[in-house]
Amino acid sequence: MGKALAILGGLIAMVGGVVLAVFVWRQEFIELIFGCIPPILFFGGLIALIAGISSIKDAKRTKKLEEETEEEEVKVEEPAVEEETEEEKVKVEEQAAEEETEEEEEEKTE
């Protein structure tokens, strides 16, 4: 029931507004409409300007992030090569330690 009353009240308000605007305050309504046009144009242009500036900033930020991502990818690839070299060093060190251990064991057995 409450929803129906809200709809009915809205329709009555709309009809009352149209009647007052057309028959009672016709000249004032026309002046109001003409008076709203310049602010609407001004604020619409302001919004368009802000949107354009924001778009340019976003494009620059995106380009910068892409460049940083490319640099990070290059940096990630370089340590991978170094890691292989480090792994080889570890293997060589382990082999040297094993040889030293074998030599020490041979010396103990002699």
Backbone bond lengths (Angstrom), bond angles and torsions (degrees), N, CA, C in turn:
res aa  C-N    CA-C-N  psi(-1)  N-CA   C-N-CA  omega(-1)  CA-C   N-CA-C  phi
1 M - - - 1.459 - - 1.528 110.84 -
2 G 1.349 117.06 -38.71 1.458 121.23 -178.17 1.525 112.18 -64.94
3 K 1.337 115.70 -34.99 1.466 119.24 179.44 1.519 110.94 -68.28
4 A 1.296 116.26 -39.63 1.465 120.79 179.31 1.529 110.31 -64.74
5 L 1.341 117.24 -39.62 1.472 120.13 177.76 1.525 111.19 -65.56
6 A 1.327 116.61 -37.26 1.457 119.93 178.54 1.533 110.63 -64.45
7 I 1.323 116.29 -42.86 1.468 120.32 178.37 1.521 110.64 -64.55
8 L 1.325 116.87 -45.13 1.464 121.29 179.51 1.529 111.16 -62.38
9 G 1.323 116.46 -43.47 1.469 120.31 178.08 1.516 111.79 -63.15
10 G 1.337 116.76 -38.62 1.467 120.96 177.83 1.511 111.69 -64.50
11 L 1.325 117.14 -42.76 1.468 120.62 178.50 1.530 111.42 -64.21
12 I 1.334 117.78 -41.51 1.471 120.90 178.40 1.524 110.80 -63.23
13 A 1.328 116.60 -41.99 1.469 120.30 178.88 1.520 110.95 -63.82
14 M 1.329 117.82 -39.94 1.461 121.04 178.69 1.528 111.32 -63.73
15 V 1.312 116.42 -47.11 1.468 120.33 179.80 1.523 110.10 -62.25
16 G 1.320 116.93 -43.63 1.465 120.29 178.64 1.524 111.88 -61.75
17 G 1.316 117.45 -39.71 1.461 121.06 178.32 1.517 112.71 -64.80
18 V 1.322 117.00 -42.29 1.466 121.00 179.09 1.528 109.99 -66.03
19 V 1.321 118.02 -42.95 1.474 121.61 179.62 1.522 110.44 -61.19
20 L 1.332 116.31 -46.78 1.465 119.34 -179.60 1.522 111.50 -65.27
21 A 1.356 117.63 -41.40 1.454 120.88 -178.14 1.518 111.88 -67.66
22 V 1.317 118.55 -38.11 1.455 121.49 -174.86 1.527 112.16 -85.12
23 F 1.337 118.51 -42.76 1.470 119.97 -172.01 1.529 113.94 -100.21
24 V 1.306 118.72 -37.26 1.459 120.09 -172.79 1.527 111.62 -95.25
25 W 1.339 117.31 -52.66 1.467 120.79 -174.89 1.525 110.78 -112.81
26 R 1.303 116.69 45.87 1.459 121.48 -176.99 1.520 112.22 -58.57
27 Q 1.324 118.95 -52.03 1.459 122.49 -177.54 1.534 110.68 -65.32
28 E 1.313 117.26 -42.86 1.468 120.63 179.17 1.528 111.34 -63.77
29 F 1.337 115.72 -37.89 1.461 120.30 179.22 1.534 110.61 -65.15
30 I 1.323 116.41 -42.97 1.469 120.64 178.67 1.525 109.98 -63.69
31 E 1.335 118.43 -42.23 1.459 121.53 178.49 1.535 110.67 -63.72
32 L 1.308 115.95 -38.61 1.466 120.34 178.19 1.526 110.83 -62.71
33 I 1.335 116.14 -44.42 1.467 120.18 179.87 1.526 109.98 -62.96
34 F 1.320 116.77 -47.54 1.469 119.64 179.28 1.522 111.78 -65.80
35 G 1.314 116.96 -31.27 1.458 120.65 178.22 1.521 112.71 -72.50
36 C 1.322 117.55 -22.90 1.468 121.44 -179.48 1.525 112.48 -83.42
37 I 1.327 117.41 -20.32 1.464 119.73 -175.33 1.529 112.57 -62.46
38 P 1.352 120.57 -49.75 1.473 118.75 -179.62 1.537 114.21 -60.23
39 P 1.339 119.89 -45.04 1.470 117.50 177.74 1.530 113.27 -63.86
40 I 1.334 116.11 -35.27 1.467 119.25 178.16 1.525 109.95 -63.78
41 L 1.333 117.12 -44.04 1.464 120.38 178.09 1.533 110.81 -63.39
42 F 1.335 116.91 -43.83 1.460 120.76 -179.21 1.525 111.15 -61.00
43 F 1.335 116.61 -52.70 1.456 119.50 -176.90 1.533 112.53 -69.82
44 G 1.334 116.76 -31.54 1.464 119.39 174.29 1.518 111.09 -64.14
45 G 1.338 116.60 -43.03 1.462 120.48 176.71 1.524 111.87 -64.60
46 L 1.338 116.49 -38.95 1.462 120.55 178.15 1.527 110.91 -62.60
47 I 1.313 116.31 -43.04 1.467 120.19 178.34 1.531 110.49 -63.58
48 A 1.331 117.19 -41.15 1.467 120.48 178.76 1.527 110.74 -64.14
49 L 1.326 117.31 -39.88 1.463 121.94 178.38 1.520 110.72 -62.82
50 I 1.310 116.63 -47.26 1.469 121.20 179.68 1.528 110.48 -62.83
51 A 1.324 117.18 -40.33 1.463 120.88 179.02 1.532 110.66 -64.28
52 G 1.322 117.68 -39.96 1.462 121.19 178.51 1.520 111.99 -65.07
53 I 1.330 116.62 -44.75 1.463 120.73 178.95 1.527 110.16 -63.22
54 S 1.314 116.07 -43.29 1.473 120.52 178.77 1.521 110.97 -61.86
55 S 1.313 116.98 -39.44 1.458 121.06 179.50 1.524 110.79 -64.07
56 I 1.322 116.89 -41.75 1.473 121.00 178.53 1.524 110.19 -64.06
57 K 1.337 117.11 -44.09 1.467 120.48 178.85 1.522 110.99 -62.26
58 D 1.328 116.98 -41.72 1.460 120.18 179.25 1.526 111.19 -63.40
59 A 1.336 116.78 -39.51 1.463 120.25 179.36 1.526 110.23 -64.01
60 K 1.335 117.32 -42.50 1.466 120.44 178.14 1.522 110.81 -64.35
61 R 1.331 116.95 -43.25 1.469 121.54 -179.59 1.525 110.48 -63.32
62 T 1.326 116.69 -40.93 1.458 120.73 179.36 1.522 110.64 -64.48
63 K 1.335 116.32 -42.96 1.460 120.41 179.17 1.522 110.51 -62.80
64 K 1.334 116.85 -42.07 1.460 121.31 179.79 1.522 110.68 -63.94
65 L 1.345 117.20 -43.12 1.460 120.67 178.90 1.530 111.47 -64.09
66 E 1.319 116.89 -38.44 1.461 120.02 177.91 1.516 110.85 -63.84
67 E 1.350 117.36 -41.97 1.456 121.06 178.21 1.526 110.70 -63.69
68 E 1.346 117.14 -42.67 1.461 120.23 178.60 1.520 111.03 -63.82
69 T 1.332 116.97 -38.18 1.465 120.87 178.55 1.520 110.15 -64.34
70 E 1.326 117.04 -41.91 1.460 120.31 178.68 1.524 110.55 -63.77
71 E 1.346 117.10 -41.16 1.462 120.61 178.80 1.525 110.64 -64.20
72 E 1.339 117.22 -40.65 1.454 120.70 178.81 1.523 111.04 -65.49
73 E 1.326 117.22 -37.36 1.457 120.26 178.50 1.519 109.98 -63.89
74 V 1.327 117.16 -40.40 1.460 120.75 178.01 1.525 109.48 -65.20
75 K 1.341 117.47 -42.51 1.461 120.85 179.27 1.517 110.85 -65.17
76 V 1.322 117.94 -36.00 1.454 121.51 -179.86 1.523 109.90 -68.21
77 E 1.309 118.16 -37.21 1.454 121.48 -179.91 1.520 111.41 -68.44
78 E 1.328 118.57 -39.17 1.459 121.95 -178.49 1.525 112.00 -63.32
79 P 1.346 120.37 -48.94 1.464 118.78 179.01 1.524 112.78 -62.61
80 A 1.309 118.30 -26.47 1.461 119.88 178.00 1.522 109.33 -60.90
81 V 1.328 117.62 -39.91 1.453 121.68 177.31 1.517 109.09 -66.91
82 E 1.329 118.07 -42.52 1.446 122.19 179.06 1.523 110.70 -64.50
83 E 1.324 118.27 -37.51 1.451 121.38 179.28 1.517 110.63 -62.73
84 E 1.317 116.91 -38.96 1.452 118.95 176.98 1.519 110.22 -63.38
85 T 1.310 116.54 -41.13 1.453 121.27 178.38 1.527 109.67 -63.87
86 E 1.319 117.90 -42.18 1.452 121.52 178.28 1.522 110.39 -64.35
87 E 1.323 117.08 -39.76 1.456 120.04 178.14 1.526 110.32 -62.82
88 E 1.319 115.74 -40.70 1.461 119.16 177.63 1.521 110.33 -63.80
89 K 1.338 116.79 -39.50 1.465 120.56 178.05 1.514 110.76 -62.30
90 V 1.324 116.24 -42.18 1.462 120.33 179.33 1.525 109.78 -62.71
91 K 1.320 116.93 -42.39 1.462 120.48 179.11 1.520 110.65 -62.41
92 V 1.327 116.19 -43.84 1.460 120.33 179.10 1.523 109.93 -62.99
93 E 1.330 117.96 -42.66 1.459 121.55 178.77 1.529 110.73 -63.52
94 E 1.335 117.16 -41.02 1.458 120.51 178.69 1.528 110.62 -63.63
95 Q 1.337 115.91 -41.50 1.459 119.39 178.92 1.528 110.49 -64.48
96 A 1.351 115.47 -39.90 1.461 118.75 179.32 1.523 110.29 -65.96
97 A 1.337 116.85 -40.18 1.464 120.13 178.72 1.523 110.52 -64.83
98 E 1.334 117.65 -39.65 1.457 120.92 177.82 1.523 111.22 -63.83
99 E 1.333 116.16 -41.19 1.465 120.17 178.92 1.522 110.08 -64.01
100 E 1.345 116.55 -41.78 1.463 119.71 178.80 1.525 110.24 -63.56
101 T 1.320 116.49 -41.65 1.455 120.15 178.70 1.519 110.82 -63.11
102 E 1.325 116.78 -42.58 1.464 120.71 178.16 1.518 110.33 -62.79
103 E 1.339 117.78 -41.98 1.462 121.51 179.77 1.528 110.54 -64.20
104 E 1.344 116.04 -40.74 1.457 119.48 178.78 1.526 110.71 -65.05
105 E 1.315 117.56 -39.55 1.445 121.60 179.33 1.537 109.60 -66.18
106 E 1.321 116.33 -39.15 1.474 119.96 178.80 1.518 109.70 -65.31
107 E 1.342 117.03 -40.88 1.463 120.51 179.34 1.524 109.79 -65.11
108 K 1.303 119.31 -38.11 1.455 122.69 179.28 1.533 110.99 -67.09
109 T 1.320 115.53 -38.15 1.455 118.74 -178.81 1.523 110.77 -73.85
110 E 1.314 120.97 -22.10 1.453 122.81 -178.36 1.454 109.09 -84.32
